Amino acid sequence: MAAVFSYKTIMQPVTAEFKDRGSKFLAYGYPIQSVADAKELLHNLKKEHPKAVHHCLAWRIGTDGTQFRATDDGEPSGSAGRPILGQIDSLGLTNVLVVVVRYFGGSLLGVPGLINAYKTATADALATATITEKWIEDIVAINFDYPAMGEVLHLLKQAEASIYEQDLQLFCRIKAGIPHKHSAAYLQKISEIRGATIERSQV
């Protein structure tokens, strides 16, 4: 299997609305980094829409394809969460959460109608998203003495690293994400700087 060095996700939150026989389906798509992000966003939506009858969702996180969830939240099994996840997967996206909030309009739609509604609402929301390709990163914390700062920052810039935290005092610490495709080579160079130490980390 070929090594995977990048992934596709959405740049910013998106929304869309779909109506069928009085029922209203509000789709909300979000870029996320963790399950905790998904839980917090769902919690906020439930507060925003307390009278909605269903808050159905799906998310996929990570690049190995194993971290995902699809929930029907009281709708017939397979009629909501799976169609939502199907739309995320059809675009090849990850680190994405979609919640579809349903306000019941009085008419039953049946399973085919529900599948269509949740699928369409999700597709319409994701169609408005700006999709971006990001490098898979190795997250590290680099500790070093102040005199080595120029050398460390130069190597991180060369590596196209993302800087997540930095504390540049007499003793310095930077938390960075280095693209996995060449992280080993750059971490080796950084480790050769006098006094520099590297710790594997999490965002």
C-alpha positions as CSV (number, residue, x, y, z in Angstrom):
1,M,0.0,0.0,0.0
2,A,1.4,3.4,-0.9
3,A,2.3,5.7,2.0
4,V,-0.3,8.5,2.6
5,F,1.3,12.0,3.3
6,S,-1.7,14.3,3.0
7,Y,-5.5,14.4,3.6
8,K,-8.5,16.5,2.5
9,T,-10.7,18.4,4.9
10,I,-12.9,21.5,4.9
11,M,-11.5,25.0,5.6
12,Q,-14.4,26.5,7.6
13,P,-17.9,25.7,9.0
14,V,-20.7,25.4,6.4
15,T,-24.5,25.1,6.5
16,A,-27.4,24.2,4.3
17,E,-31.2,23.7,4.6
18,F,-33.4,21.1,3.0
19,K,-37.2,20.8,3.3
20,D,-39.5,17.9,2.5
21,R,-43.3,17.8,3.4
22,G,-43.0,20.3,6.2
23,S,-39.9,18.8,7.8
24,K,-36.8,21.0,7.9
25,F,-33.3,19.6,7.8
26,L,-30.5,21.9,8.8
27,A,-27.0,20.6,8.0
28,Y,-23.9,21.9,9.8
29,G,-20.4,20.9,8.7
30,Y,-17.3,21.6,10.7
31,P,-13.6,20.9,10.4
32,I,-12.5,19.1,13.6
33,Q,-9.3,17.6,15.1
34,S,-10.7,15.3,17.8
35,V,-13.7,13.4,19.2
36,A,-13.8,16.1,21.9
37,D,-14.3,18.8,19.2
38,A,-17.3,16.8,17.8
39,K,-18.9,16.4,21.2
40,E,-18.6,20.1,22.0
41,L,-20.0,21.2,18.7
42,L,-23.0,18.8,19.0
43,H,-23.6,20.1,22.6
44,N,-23.7,23.7,21.3
45,L,-26.1,22.8,18.5
46,K,-28.4,21.0,20.9
47,K,-28.5,24.2,23.0
48,E,-29.1,26.3,19.8
49,H,-31.9,23.9,18.6
50,P,-33.6,22.6,21.8
51,K,-37.0,22.0,20.0
52,A,-35.5,19.9,17.2
53,V,-36.6,16.3,17.3
54,H,-33.4,14.8,16.0
55,H,-29.7,15.8,15.9
56,C,-28.2,13.1,13.5
57,L,-24.5,13.1,12.8
58,A,-21.5,11.5,11.3
59,W,-17.8,12.3,11.6
60,R,-14.5,10.9,10.4
61,I,-11.2,11.7,12.0
62,G,-7.6,10.7,11.1
63,T,-6.1,9.2,7.9
64,D,-6.2,5.5,8.5
65,G,-9.9,5.2,8.0
66,T,-10.7,3.6,11.4
67,Q,-12.0,6.5,13.4
68,F,-15.6,7.3,12.4
69,R,-19.1,7.5,13.9
70,A,-22.6,7.7,12.4
71,T,-25.7,8.2,14.6
72,D,-29.4,8.1,13.7
73,D,-30.5,9.8,17.0
74,G,-33.9,8.1,17.0
75,E,-34.5,8.0,13.3
76,P,-34.9,4.5,11.8
77,S,-31.7,2.6,11.7
78,G,-29.4,3.5,8.8
79,S,-31.7,6.3,7.6
80,A,-29.6,9.3,8.8
81,G,-26.1,8.8,10.1
82,R,-25.0,6.4,7.3
83,P,-26.2,8.8,4.5
84,I,-24.4,11.7,6.2
85,L,-21.1,9.7,6.5
86,G,-21.5,8.5,2.9
87,Q,-21.4,12.1,1.7
88,I,-18.3,12.8,3.7
89,D,-16.6,9.7,2.3
90,S,-17.7,10.4,-1.3
91,L,-15.6,13.6,-1.2
92,G,-12.7,11.7,0.4
93,L,-12.8,14.0,3.5
94,T,-11.5,13.4,7.0
95,N,-11.4,15.5,10.2
96,V,-15.0,16.5,9.4
97,L,-18.2,16.5,11.4
98,V,-21.6,17.0,9.9
99,V,-24.7,17.3,12.1
100,V,-28.2,17.5,10.5
101,V,-30.8,19.0,12.8
102,R,-34.4,17.9,12.0
103,Y,-37.6,19.8,12.8
104,F,-40.5,17.4,12.2
105,G,-43.2,18.8,9.9
106,G,-46.1,16.4,10.7
107,S,-45.7,14.0,7.7
108,L,-43.8,10.8,7.9
109,L,-41.2,10.6,5.1
110,G,-40.5,6.8,5.3
111,V,-36.9,5.4,5.2
112,P,-36.2,6.3,1.5
113,G,-37.4,9.9,2.1
114,L,-35.3,10.2,5.2
115,I,-32.2,8.8,3.5
116,N,-32.7,11.3,0.7
117,A,-33.2,14.2,3.1
118,Y,-30.2,13.6,5.2
119,K,-28.0,12.8,2.2
120,T,-29.2,15.9,0.3
121,A,-28.8,18.3,3.2
122,T,-25.3,17.0,3.9
123,A,-24.3,17.2,0.1
124,D,-25.7,20.7,-0.1
125,A,-23.7,21.9,2.9
126,L,-20.4,20.2,1.8
127,A,-20.9,21.6,-1.8
128,T,-20.4,25.1,-0.3
129,A,-17.2,24.1,1.6
130,T,-13.7,25.2,0.6
131,I,-11.8,21.8,0.5
132,T,-8.2,21.9,1.3
133,E,-5.4,19.4,1.2
134,K,-3.2,19.3,4.3
135,W,0.0,17.5,5.1
136,I,-0.1,14.7,7.7
137,E,2.1,16.0,10.5
138,D,4.3,14.5,13.2
139,I,3.7,16.7,16.3
140,V,6.8,17.3,18.3
141,A,8.0,19.5,21.2
142,I,11.5,20.9,20.7
143,N,13.5,22.2,23.7
144,F,16.7,24.2,23.1
145,D,18.8,27.0,24.5
146,Y,18.2,30.5,23.3
147,P,21.5,30.7,21.2
148,A,20.2,27.8,19.0
149,M,16.9,29.6,18.2
150,G,18.0,30.9,14.7
151,E,19.1,27.4,13.6
152,V,16.0,25.7,14.9
153,L,13.6,28.2,13.4
154,H,15.5,28.0,10.0
155,L,15.1,24.2,9.9
156,L,11.4,24.4,10.9
157,K,10.8,27.0,8.1
158,Q,12.6,24.8,5.6
159,A,10.4,21.8,6.7
160,E,7.2,23.9,6.1
161,A,6.3,23.1,9.8
162,S,3.2,24.4,11.6
163,I,4.0,26.2,14.8
164,Y,1.4,25.4,17.5
165,E,3.0,26.9,20.6
166,Q,6.3,28.7,21.3
167,D,7.9,29.9,24.5
168,L,11.2,31.7,23.6
169,Q,12.9,32.7,26.8
170,L,16.4,31.9,28.0
171,F,15.4,28.2,27.6
172,C,13.1,27.8,24.6
173,R,10.3,25.3,23.7
174,I,8.4,25.1,20.5
175,K,5.5,22.7,19.7
176,A,5.4,22.1,15.9
177,G,3.9,19.9,13.3
178,I,6.4,18.7,10.7
179,P,5.0,17.1,7.5
180,H,5.4,13.4,7.8
181,K,6.8,13.0,4.3
182,H,10.2,14.5,5.5
183,S,9.9,14.7,9.3
184,A,12.6,12.0,10.0
185,A,15.2,14.0,8.0
186,Y,14.5,17.3,9.7
187,L,14.1,15.9,13.2
188,Q,17.6,14.3,12.7
189,K,19.0,17.7,11.8
190,I,17.4,19.4,14.8
191,S,18.6,16.6,17.2
192,E,22.1,17.4,16.0
193,I,21.9,21.0,17.3
194,R,23.8,21.3,20.6
195,G,21.4,21.2,23.5
196,A,18.3,20.4,21.5
197,T,15.9,17.7,22.6
198,I,12.8,16.4,20.9
199,E,9.6,15.0,22.5
200,R,6.8,13.3,20.5
201,S,3.6,15.2,21.3
202,Q,-0.1,15.6,20.6
203,V,-1.8,18.8,19.3
